[in-house]
Structures are given as structure tokens and as C-alpha cells.
Amino acid sequence: MNLAQKSTENVEYMIEKIKEKLKVLNFGAIKPSHFDEEMYEELKDIYDLVMKKNHFSPNEMQALAEELGNLRKK
């Protein structure tokens, strides 16, 4: 998968991987359809950060959730 290219499929892939890594319990709260390609670079930055780390503090989890919320379509 080439995440350097903006596409709906890549957005879906990154969101699903972020949810898996963060062990998001409320899966309905984060759906790929909530995001579009306009925020691709920001989403990719979050994806890269999440994939690099093995453990997240509660504060980090909260910050990531807030950032994802900020990227959602209005």
C-alpha cells in the first residue's frame, strides 16, 4: 500500500490501523467516512505517530482522540 498517494482507500486503511493500534472501544465513533482527502496529510502524520509507538498514556490517547475529532468532516 502506497500511503504517499491521497485516496479514499488509504484514508480507510489508516483509520482502521489507528483504531486497531489504539484499541478503540467505541468503533462507531471513528469511521473512515468521517474523514476526507483534504485532511490527508494531517491524518497521515497521526497514523505515522501511532504506528511508531507501542504504548500510549491516557493523556496521549486523549490528545489523539481530540486530533482525530478535529480532522472530522464538518
N, CA, C and O atoms as a GROMACS GRO file, in nm:
protein
  296
    1MET      N    1   0.085  -0.118   0.000
    1MET     CA    2   0.000   0.000   0.000
    1MET      C    3   0.089   0.124   0.000
    1MET      O    4   0.180   0.136   0.082
    2ASN      N    5   0.062   0.213  -0.091
    2ASN     CA    6   0.140   0.336  -0.102
    2ASN      C    7   0.063   0.450  -0.037
    2ASN      O    8  -0.027   0.508  -0.098
    3LEU      N    9   0.098   0.480   0.086
    3LEU     CA   10   0.028   0.584   0.160
    3LEU      C   11   0.071   0.725   0.120
    3LEU      O   12   0.018   0.823   0.172
    4ALA      N   13   0.167   0.735   0.030
    4ALA     CA   14   0.210   0.866  -0.018
    4ALA      C   15   0.105   0.928  -0.110
    4ALA      O   16   0.105   1.048  -0.134
    5GLN      N   17   0.015   0.844  -0.163
    5GLN     CA   18  -0.089   0.893  -0.254
    5GLN      C   19  -0.218   0.914  -0.177
    5GLN      O   20  -0.262   0.829  -0.100
    6LYS      N   21  -0.279   1.029  -0.200
    6LYS     CA   22  -0.408   1.060  -0.137
    6LYS      C   23  -0.517   0.978  -0.206
    6LYS      O   24  -0.535   0.987  -0.327
    7SER      N   25  -0.589   0.900  -0.127
    7SER     CA   26  -0.703   0.827  -0.182
    7SER      C   27  -0.797   0.790  -0.068
    7SER      O   28  -0.758   0.783   0.049
    8THR      N   29  -0.920   0.767  -0.105
    8THR     CA   30  -1.019   0.726  -0.007
    8THR      C   31  -0.980   0.592   0.056
    8THR      O   32  -0.998   0.571   0.175
    9GLU      N   33  -0.925   0.503  -0.025
    9GLU     CA   34  -0.883   0.372   0.025
    9GLU      C   35  -0.773   0.387   0.130
    9GLU      O   36  -0.773   0.316   0.230
   10ASN      N   37  -0.680   0.478   0.106
   10ASN     CA   38  -0.572   0.499   0.203
   10ASN      C   39  -0.624   0.561   0.332
   10ASN      O   40  -0.576   0.527   0.440
   11VAL      N   41  -0.721   0.650   0.321
   11VAL     CA   42  -0.783   0.708   0.441
   11VAL      C   43  -0.847   0.597   0.522
   11VAL      O   44  -0.829   0.591   0.644
   12GLU      N   45  -0.922   0.511   0.456
   12GLU     CA   46  -0.988   0.400   0.524
   12GLU      C   47  -0.886   0.309   0.592
   12GLU      O   48  -0.903   0.270   0.707
   13TYR      N   49  -0.779   0.276   0.520
   13TYR     CA   50  -0.675   0.189   0.574
   13TYR      C   51  -0.612   0.250   0.699
   13TYR      O   52  -0.597   0.182   0.800
   14MET      N   53  -0.574   0.378   0.692
   14MET     CA   54  -0.508   0.443   0.806
   14MET      C   55  -0.601   0.450   0.927
   14MET      O   56  -0.557   0.425   1.039
   15ILE      N   57  -0.727   0.483   0.906
   15ILE     CA   58  -0.822   0.491   1.017
   15ILE      C   59  -0.837   0.354   1.083
   15ILE      O   60  -0.836   0.344   1.205
   16GLU      N   61  -0.849   0.250   1.003
   16GLU     CA   62  -0.865   0.115   1.060
   16GLU      C   63  -0.741   0.074   1.138
   16GLU      O   64  -0.753   0.014   1.246
   17LYS      N   65  -0.623   0.105   1.088
   17LYS     CA   66  -0.499   0.069   1.157
   17LYS      C   67  -0.483   0.150   1.286
   17LYS      O   68  -0.437   0.096   1.387
   18ILE      N   69  -0.521   0.277   1.284
   18ILE     CA   70  -0.515   0.359   1.406
   18ILE      C   71  -0.609   0.300   1.510
   18ILE      O   72  -0.572   0.288   1.627
   19LYS      N   73  -0.730   0.263   1.470
   19LYS     CA   74  -0.826   0.205   1.563
   19LYS      C   75  -0.773   0.075   1.623
   19LYS      O   76  -0.788   0.051   1.743
   20GLU      N   77  -0.712  -0.009   1.540
   20GLU     CA   78  -0.656  -0.136   1.589
   20GLU      C   79  -0.544  -0.110   1.690
   20GLU      O   80  -0.541  -0.170   1.797
   21LYS      N   81  -0.454  -0.022   1.656
   21LYS     CA   82  -0.337   0.004   1.741
   21LYS      C   83  -0.377   0.068   1.873
   21LYS      O   84  -0.321   0.036   1.978
   22LEU      N   85  -0.474   0.158   1.869
   22LEU     CA   86  -0.517   0.226   1.991
   22LEU      C   87  -0.621   0.145   2.068
   22LEU      O   88  -0.660   0.183   2.178
   23LYS      N   89  -0.665   0.035   2.009
   23LYS     CA   90  -0.766  -0.049   2.072
   23LYS      C   91  -0.890   0.033   2.108
   23LYS      O   92  -0.940   0.029   2.221
   24VAL      N   93  -0.938   0.106   2.009
   24VAL     CA   94  -1.055   0.191   2.029
   24VAL      C   95  -1.176   0.104   2.058
   24VAL      O   96  -1.210   0.015   1.980
   25LEU      N   97  -1.240   0.130   2.171
   25LEU     CA   98  -1.355   0.050   2.210
   25LEU      C   99  -1.482   0.095   2.141
   25LEU      O  100  -1.566   0.012   2.107
   26ASN      N  101  -1.498   0.222   2.120
   26ASN     CA  102  -1.617   0.275   2.056
   26ASN      C  103  -1.590   0.291   1.907
   26ASN      O  104  -1.564   0.401   1.859
   27PHE      N  105  -1.596   0.179   1.834
   27PHE     CA  106  -1.561   0.180   1.693
   27PHE      C  107  -1.652   0.270   1.610
   27PHE      O  108  -1.611   0.321   1.506
   28GLY      N  109  -1.775   0.290   1.654
   28GLY     CA  110  -1.867   0.376   1.582
   28GLY      C  111  -1.826   0.522   1.585
   28GLY      O  112  -1.869   0.600   1.500
   29ALA      N  113  -1.744   0.559   1.683
   29ALA     CA  114  -1.704   0.698   1.697
   29ALA      C  115  -1.602   0.740   1.591
   29ALA      O  116  -1.592   0.858   1.557
   30ILE      N  117  -1.529   0.644   1.539
   30ILE     CA  118  -1.428   0.673   1.437
   30ILE      C  119  -1.456   0.587   1.315
   30ILE      O  120  -1.436   0.466   1.315
   31LYS      N  121  -1.505   0.652   1.211
   31LYS     CA  122  -1.534   0.582   1.086
   31LYS      C  123  -1.458   0.649   0.973
   31LYS      O  124  -1.444   0.771   0.970
   32PRO      N  125  -1.409   0.568   0.880
   32PRO     CA  126  -1.339   0.628   0.766
   32PRO      C  127  -1.423   0.730   0.692
   32PRO      O  128  -1.369   0.825   0.635
   33SER      N  129  -1.554   0.712   0.691
   33SER     CA  130  -1.641   0.806   0.619
   33SER      C  131  -1.643   0.944   0.684
   33SER      O  132  -1.690   1.041   0.623
   34HIS      N  133  -1.594   0.956   0.807
   34HIS     CA  134  -1.589   1.085   0.876
   34HIS      C  135  -1.474   1.173   0.828
   34HIS      O  136  -1.466   1.290   0.865
   35PHE      N  137  -1.387   1.117   0.746
   35PHE     CA  138  -1.267   1.188   0.703
   35PHE      C  139  -1.263   1.198   0.552
   35PHE      O  140  -1.316   1.111   0.482
   36ASP      N  141  -1.201   1.303   0.502
   36ASP     CA  142  -1.186   1.314   0.357
   36ASP      C  143  -1.040   1.343   0.323
   36ASP      O  144  -0.956   1.361   0.411
   37GLU      N  145  -1.014   1.348   0.196
   37GLU     CA  146  -0.876   1.362   0.149
   37GLU      C  147  -0.818   1.500   0.175
   37GLU      O  148  -0.696   1.518   0.165
   38GLU      N  149  -0.901   1.598   0.207
   38GLU     CA  150  -0.849   1.732   0.236
   38GLU      C  151  -0.757   1.732   0.357
   38GLU      O  152  -0.662   1.810   0.363
   39MET      N  153  -0.783   1.645   0.451
   39MET     CA  154  -0.704   1.637   0.574
   39MET      C  155  -0.605   1.521   0.569
   39MET      O  156  -0.559   1.472   0.672
   40TYR      N  157  -0.573   1.477   0.449
   40TYR     CA  158  -0.491   1.358   0.432
   40TYR      C  159  -0.355   1.369   0.502
   40TYR      O  160  -0.313   1.278   0.572
   41GLU      N  161  -0.287   1.481   0.482
   41GLU     CA  162  -0.152   1.496   0.538
   41GLU      C  163  -0.156   1.490   0.691
   41GLU      O  164  -0.071   1.426   0.753
   42GLU      N  165  -0.254   1.556   0.751
   42GLU     CA  166  -0.266   1.555   0.897
   42GLU      C  167  -0.298   1.414   0.947
   42GLU      O  168  -0.242   1.370   1.048
   43LEU      N  169  -0.387   1.346   0.877
   43LEU     CA  170  -0.421   1.208   0.915
   43LEU      C  171  -0.299   1.117   0.901
   43LEU      O  172  -0.276   1.030   0.985
   44LYS      N  173  -0.222   1.138   0.796
   44LYS     CA  174  -0.100   1.057   0.774
   44LYS      C  175   0.000   1.082   0.886
   44LYS      O  176   0.066   0.988   0.931
   45ASP      N  177   0.012   1.205   0.933
   45ASP     CA  178   0.101   1.236   1.045
   45ASP      C  179   0.058   1.161   1.171
   45ASP      O  180   0.142   1.104   1.242
   46ILE      N  181  -0.072   1.160   1.198
   46ILE     CA  182  -0.122   1.088   1.315
   46ILE      C  183  -0.097   0.938   1.299
   46ILE      O  184  -0.055   0.871   1.393
   47TYR      N  185  -0.124   0.887   1.180
   47TYR     CA  186  -0.100   0.745   1.151
   47TYR      C  187   0.046   0.708   1.176
   47TYR      O  188   0.075   0.609   1.243
   48ASP      N  189   0.138   0.788   1.123
   48ASP     CA  190   0.281   0.761   1.140
   48ASP      C  191   0.319   0.760   1.288
   48ASP      O  192   0.394   0.673   1.332
   49LEU      N  193   0.268   0.856   1.363
   49LEU     CA  194   0.298   0.863   1.506
   49LEU      C  195   0.245   0.740   1.579
   49LEU      O  196   0.316   0.680   1.660
   50VAL      N  197   0.122   0.703   1.550
   50VAL     CA  198   0.060   0.588   1.618
   50VAL      C  199   0.135   0.459   1.585
   50VAL      O  200   0.155   0.375   1.672
   51MET      N  201   0.176   0.444   1.461
   51MET     CA  202   0.243   0.320   1.421
   51MET      C  203   0.383   0.308   1.481
   51MET      O  204   0.434   0.197   1.497
   52LYS      N  205   0.446   0.421   1.516
   52LYS     CA  206   0.582   0.419   1.572
   52LYS      C  207   0.584   0.375   1.718
   52LYS      O  208   0.682   0.316   1.764
   53LYS      N  209   0.476   0.404   1.792
   53LYS     CA  210   0.476   0.382   1.936
   53LYS      C  211   0.408   0.250   1.971
   53LYS      O  212   0.317   0.204   1.903
   54ASN      N  213   0.456   0.190   2.082
   54ASN     CA  214   0.396   0.066   2.130
   54ASN      C  215   0.302   0.087   2.246
   54ASN      O  216   0.217   0.001   2.274
   55HIS      N  217   0.315   0.200   2.315
   55HIS     CA  218   0.232   0.227   2.432
   55HIS      C  219   0.192   0.374   2.434
   55HIS      O  220   0.270   0.462   2.397
   56PHE      N  221   0.070   0.397   2.478
   56PHE     CA  222   0.019   0.533   2.485
   56PHE      C  223  -0.034   0.560   2.625
   56PHE      O  224  -0.108   0.478   2.681
   57SER      N  225   0.002   0.674   2.680
   57SER     CA  226  -0.051   0.714   2.810
   57SER      C  227  -0.196   0.759   2.791
   57SER      O  228  -0.237   0.788   2.679
   58PRO      N  229  -0.272   0.766   2.900
   58PRO     CA  230  -0.410   0.817   2.888
   58PRO      C  231  -0.414   0.958   2.828
   58PRO      O  232  -0.504   0.989   2.750
   59ASN      N  233  -0.318   1.041   2.863
   59ASN     CA  234  -0.314   1.177   2.807
   59ASN      C  235  -0.289   1.174   2.656
   59ASN      O  236  -0.348   1.251   2.581
   60GLU      N  237  -0.201   1.086   2.613
   60GLU     CA  238  -0.173   1.074   2.470
   60GLU      C  239  -0.296   1.023   2.395
   60GLU      O  240  -0.328   1.070   2.286
   61MET      N  241  -0.366   0.926   2.455
   61MET     CA  242  -0.487   0.873   2.393
   61MET      C  243  -0.591   0.985   2.377
   61MET      O  244  -0.656   0.996   2.274
   62GLN      N  245  -0.605   1.066   2.482
   62GLN     CA  246  -0.700   1.177   2.478
   62GLN      C  247  -0.662   1.277   2.369
   62GLN      O  248  -0.747   1.324   2.294
   63ALA      N  249  -0.533   1.310   2.362
   63ALA     CA  250  -0.485   1.405   2.261
   63ALA      C  251  -0.508   1.351   2.120
   63ALA      O  252  -0.550   1.426   2.031
   64LEU      N  253  -0.482   1.223   2.098
   64LEU     CA  254  -0.503   1.164   1.966
   64LEU      C  255  -0.652   1.165   1.930
   64LEU      O  256  -0.688   1.194   1.816
   65ALA      N  257  -0.737   1.133   2.027
   65ALA     CA  258  -0.882   1.134   2.002
   65ALA      C  259  -0.928   1.275   1.966
   65ALA      O  260  -1.011   1.293   1.877
   66GLU      N  261  -0.875   1.374   2.037
   66GLU     CA  262  -0.912   1.513   2.007
   66GLU      C  263  -0.866   1.554   1.867
   66GLU      O  264  -0.939   1.620   1.794
   67GLU      N  265  -0.744   1.515   1.832
   67GLU     CA  266  -0.692   1.549   1.699
   67GLU      C  267  -0.776   1.484   1.590
   67GLU      O  268  -0.808   1.548   1.490
   68LEU      N  269  -0.811   1.356   1.608
   68LEU     CA  270  -0.895   1.290   1.510
   68LEU      C  271  -1.030   1.359   1.502
   68LEU      O  272  -1.086   1.373   1.393
   69GLY      N  273  -1.082   1.400   1.615
   69GLY     CA  274  -1.209   1.473   1.616
   69GLY      C  275  -1.199   1.604   1.540
   69GLY      O  276  -1.294   1.644   1.472
   70ASN      N  277  -1.086   1.671   1.552
   70ASN     CA  278  -1.065   1.798   1.480
   70ASN      C  279  -1.057   1.778   1.329
   70ASN      O  280  -1.090   1.869   1.252
   71LEU      N  281  -1.015   1.660   1.287
   71LEU     CA  282  -1.000   1.632   1.143
   71LEU      C  283  -1.128   1.585   1.077
   71LEU      O  284  -1.136   1.578   0.954
   72ARG      N  285  -1.228   1.552   1.157
   72ARG     CA  286  -1.353   1.502   1.102
   72ARG      C  287  -1.419   1.606   1.012
   72ARG      O  288  -1.405   1.726   1.032
   73LYS      N  289  -1.491   1.555   0.911
   73LYS     CA  290  -1.567   1.644   0.822
   73LYS      C  291  -1.666   1.722   0.905
   73LYS      O  292  -1.722   1.672   1.002
   74LYS      N  293  -1.686   1.845   0.866
   74LYS     CA  294  -1.781   1.931   0.937
   74LYS      C  295  -1.921   1.910   0.884
   74LYS      O  296  -2.015   1.973   0.931
   0.00000   0.00000   0.00000
